[in-house]
Amino acid sequence: QNLMSEEEFPRFLAQLRIPLPSSFRITGSRSHAKELKDLMVSKYFPGIENFVDDAGEVVQVPKPIPWYPDDLAWSYSASRTALKKSPQLATYHKFLVAETEVGNISRQEVVSMIPVLLLDVKPEHSVLDMCAAPGSKTAQIIEAIHANDEPIPSGLVVANDAEQARAYMLVRQTKRLQSPCLVVTNHEAQFLPFISLAGAPAVQAGPDAPATSSRVLRFDRILGDVPCSGDGTMRKNKLIWNSWKVGNGNGLHKLQLQILIRGIEMLKVGGQMVYSTCSFNPIENEAVVAAALRHCGGTCAIELVDASKRLPQLERRNGICTWKVMSGNGTWYSSWDDVPAERRAKLAPTMFAQEDNVSLGLDKCIRLYPHLQDTGGFFVAVIRKTGPFGKMD
Ligand SMILES: C[S@@+](CC[C@H](N)C(=O)[O-])C[C@H]1O[C@@H](n2cnc3c(N)ncnc32)[C@H](O)[C@@H]1O
């Protein structure tokens, strides 16, 4: 797909074969998080610093993630044997486990921290997390809602997942945060109903808007961290190497697009939505974003936000504007017109790159590759709703 140059590709592939370092965020109020970070560095790091493992390698102390605010996210890679052999490392590990149990530390893959940082959640925002389980990003959203340490912030978080067992998991994961601002729902995100605000006055949003439009809850921020083929998680999830097939991404494209469009419908005018996947596949990424932009009236109602100045130390690549589509039998197609009738059932016109991709600003999407900063792979698009779209607006 020409995602990178031929010279760069072997580095990308080699990095995919190296296990992913562990990572975590220090959570809680700002002052408390800083205290915990200082304790970790002063009490536990000195004992780890000079430990040499069985292979003769010096164990590295955990490192702060350079682009994460206030040095509150860290990554480290100590082998299980090193943990067993070094009492200091084992003590540090116990500290991490204990602090995770009480909710002061949240284990989370580094790239998975990015969507919520770019969502820019404020304590007064109403936020919808459409595909939320197991809840690592919901936890980040809740923390942002409580950033001012008010006992009850005015914001609201609705965290949803379609799978019932995973929705329960979401409840368990978020319970430790004890937030009064959280509602968990169990629904298919593409069919999420509007939430009525009983008792709210019926004011018209505009001369042609229905009188009921203001009774419906619109969200300031929406996260659509959609189900995806997961090829960006290959370093952590080795099963993907065997289970990956081209049909996985193709099969999810339609659902991903429906979820993104439903999210845009539920967003306030002026609000922002982040669409993200842990996949490199343009069919699940740029193709979905481009099709949603077209569906919602091009750049009149929604636009891609240029986030290139945000998180300046994060190394990233721009979204792409051209790609091809492969069918299940391994044949490449450049346009829908080239697809023979017998192959059309499993593909869709929205999967294909179109000429307006550059004017839609697809290059503003963000691609994260493992070899850039020793992470997993991710895709993030920040979308702003600039004008009304659909009957309810
Ligand atoms: C990539 S995971 C989300 C990870 C989560 N945001 C986090 O950071 O912990 C995708 C989730 O979407 C859920 N899902 C699958 N189909 C869905 C649908 N139609 N509507 C809502 N959620 C769905 C899956 O159960 C899964 O939990």
The ligand as a Tripos MOL2 file, in Angstrom:
@<TRIPOS>MOLECULE
LIG
   27    29     1     0     0
SMALL
NO_CHARGES

@<TRIPOS>ATOM
      1 C1        -10.8180   -1.7930   20.0540 C.3       1 LIG1
      2 S1        -11.9030   -2.4180   21.2400 S.3       1 LIG1
      3 C2        -12.1350   -1.0130   22.2620 C.3       1 LIG1
      4 C3        -11.0210   -0.7880   23.2530 C.3       1 LIG1
      5 C4        -11.3840    0.2630   24.2700 C.3       1 LIG1
      6 N1        -11.7280    1.5180   23.6440 N.3       1 LIG1
      7 C5        -10.2620    0.4940   25.2700 C.2       1 LIG1
      8 O1         -9.4540    1.3960   25.0530 O.co2     1 LIG1
      9 O2        -10.1800   -0.2150   26.2590 O.co2     1 LIG1
     10 C6        -13.4150   -2.4690   20.3600 C.3       1 LIG1
     11 C7        -14.6110   -2.7700   21.2170 C.3       1 LIG1
     12 O3        -15.7630   -2.6220   20.3930 O.3       1 LIG1
     13 C8        -16.7400   -3.5160   20.8270 C.3       1 LIG1
     14 N2        -17.7080   -3.6430   19.7260 N.ar      1 LIG1
     15 C9        -17.7240   -4.4950   18.6850 C.ar      1 LIG1
     16 N3        -18.7650   -4.2150   17.8700 N.ar      1 LIG1
     17 C10       -19.3960   -3.1480   18.4080 C.ar      1 LIG1
     18 C11       -20.5380   -2.3900   18.0430 C.ar      1 LIG1
     19 N4        -21.2390   -2.6720   16.9490 N.pl3     1 LIG1
     20 N5        -20.9020   -1.3770   18.8400 N.ar      1 LIG1
     21 C12       -20.2240   -1.0900   19.9770 C.ar      1 LIG1
     22 N6        -19.1430   -1.7720   20.3780 N.ar      1 LIG1
     23 C13       -18.7350   -2.7790   19.5930 C.ar      1 LIG1
     24 C14       -15.9780   -4.7730   21.1880 C.3       1 LIG1
     25 O4        -16.7150   -5.5350   22.1110 O.3       1 LIG1
     26 C15       -14.6900   -4.1850   21.7710 C.3       1 LIG1
     27 O5        -14.8070   -4.1280   23.1650 O.3       1 LIG1
@<TRIPOS>BOND
     1     1     2 1
     2     2     3 1
     3     2    10 1
     4     3     4 1
     5     4     5 1
     6     5     6 1
     7     5     7 1
     8     7     8 2
     9     7     9 1
    10    10    11 1
    11    11    12 1
    12    11    26 1
    13    12    13 1
    14    13    14 1
    15    13    24 1
    16    14    15 ar
    17    14    23 ar
    18    15    16 ar
    19    16    17 ar
    20    17    18 ar
    21    17    23 ar
    22    18    19 1
    23    18    20 ar
    24    20    21 ar
    25    21    22 ar
    26    22    23 ar
    27    24    25 1
    28    24    26 1
    29    26    27 1
@<TRIPOS>SUBSTRUCTURE
     1 LIG1         1 GROUP 0 **** ****
